[in-house]
Amino acid sequence: MKNMMFVSYAFGISFILSACGSVETPVHVEKNIGYFVSDFNTNIDYACGSERKHMNESGKFECDSFPISFYMDQMKIGQISSIHNDGYVYPQDIIVIEDKAPIYTSEGNMSFLVIE
């Protein structure tokens, strides 16, 4: 009788412990949704990771992760790593100016525009 209670007790404990690890919590992936503000939205594609999508006329895009890259034809025109609270992305948000040096120089009394 003592062995029977021990076996029942062991099965009960193992059943309780096995149930602890089997609970799965659903993973919620939040999409990053925004709107690209431009007159050329029908010509712009966007890429999230390795997936590339075409933007519709309203400029809506949605991605699971950052960075989000924007393309016109096959040329990359810029990328973002966050979206403003209002959800709008403007061309000036994605275009990065490489050289921050002033474009005007002066020699003597004359000013020249330096074209690079």
C-alpha positions in Angstrom: 0.0 0.0 0.0 2.9 2.3 0.8 4.4 1.7 -2.6 1.1 2.4 -4.3 0.8 5.8 -2.6 4.4 6.6 -3.5 3.8 5.8 -7.2 0.6 7.8 -7.2 2.3 10.7 -5.5 5.2 10.5 -8.0 2.8 10.5 -11.0 0.9 13.5 -9.5 4.1 15.5 -9.0 5.4 14.7 -12.5 2.0 15.7 -14.0 2.0 19.0 -12.3 5.7 19.7 -13.3 5.1 18.7 -16.9 2.2 21.2 -17.1 4.4 24.1 -16.0 6.5 24.1 -19.1 3.8 23.5 -21.7 2.1 26.9 -21.4 3.0 29.0 -24.5 2.4 32.7 -24.6 1.5 34.2 -27.9 4.2 36.5 -29.4 2.9 39.9 -30.5 4.9 41.6 -33.2 4.0 45.2 -33.5 4.1 46.6 -37.1 5.7 49.9 -37.8 3.1 51.7 -39.9 3.8 55.1 -41.6 3.0 57.3 -44.5 5.6 58.6 -46.9 4.6 62.1 -48.0 5.6 62.6 -51.6 4.1 63.2 -55.1 6.0 60.2 -56.4 4.6 57.5 -54.1 3.6 55.2 -57.1 7.3 55.1 -58.1 8.7 54.3 -54.6 9.3 50.9 -53.2 10.3 50.1 -49.6 12.2 47.3 -48.1 12.0 45.7 -44.6 14.9 43.3 -44.2 15.0 41.2 -47.3 11.4 41.8 -48.3 10.7 44.6 -50.8 7.2 46.0 -51.3 5.6 48.6 -53.6 4.1 51.7 -52.0 0.5 52.6 -52.9 -0.7 56.1 -53.8 -1.5 57.1 -50.2 2.2 56.3 -49.3 1.3 53.8 -46.6 4.0 51.3 -45.6 4.3 48.8 -42.8 7.2 46.8 -41.6 8.0 44.5 -38.7 11.4 45.9 -38.0 13.8 48.8 -38.7 15.6 50.0 -40.7 13.2 50.7 -43.5 14.8 51.5 -46.8 13.2 53.4 -49.7 13.9 52.9 -53.4 13.0 54.7 -56.6 13.5 52.3 -59.5 16.6 50.4 -58.4 18.3 53.3 -56.6 18.2 53.6 -52.8 17.0 57.1 -51.9 17.3 56.7 -48.1 16.3 54.8 -45.0 14.8 55.4 -41.6 15.4 53.8 -38.2 12.3 55.3 -36.5 9.0 56.9 -37.3 7.7 60.2 -35.9 4.8 60.1 -33.5 2.5 61.5 -36.3 3.4 58.6 -38.6 4.5 60.7 -41.5 7.8 60.4 -43.2 9.0 63.2 -45.4 11.8 63.1 -48.1 14.0 65.2 -45.8 13.8 62.5 -43.2 15.3 59.8 -45.4 17.9 61.8 -47.4 21.3 62.1 -45.7 23.7 64.8 -46.7 27.2 63.3 -46.6 29.3 66.5 -46.5 28.3 69.2 -44.0 30.9 71.7 -45.2 29.6 75.1 -46.4 29.1 75.3 -50.2 30.1 78.9 -50.5 33.7 80.1 -50.4 35.2 83.5 -50.9 38.4 84.5 -52.6 39.2 88.2 -52.1 36.1 90.2 -52.6 34.3 87.8 -54.9 32.1 84.8 -53.7 32.0 81.6 -55.7 29.6 78.7 -55.6 31.5 75.5 -55.2 30.0 72.7 -57.3 31.0 69.2 -56.3 
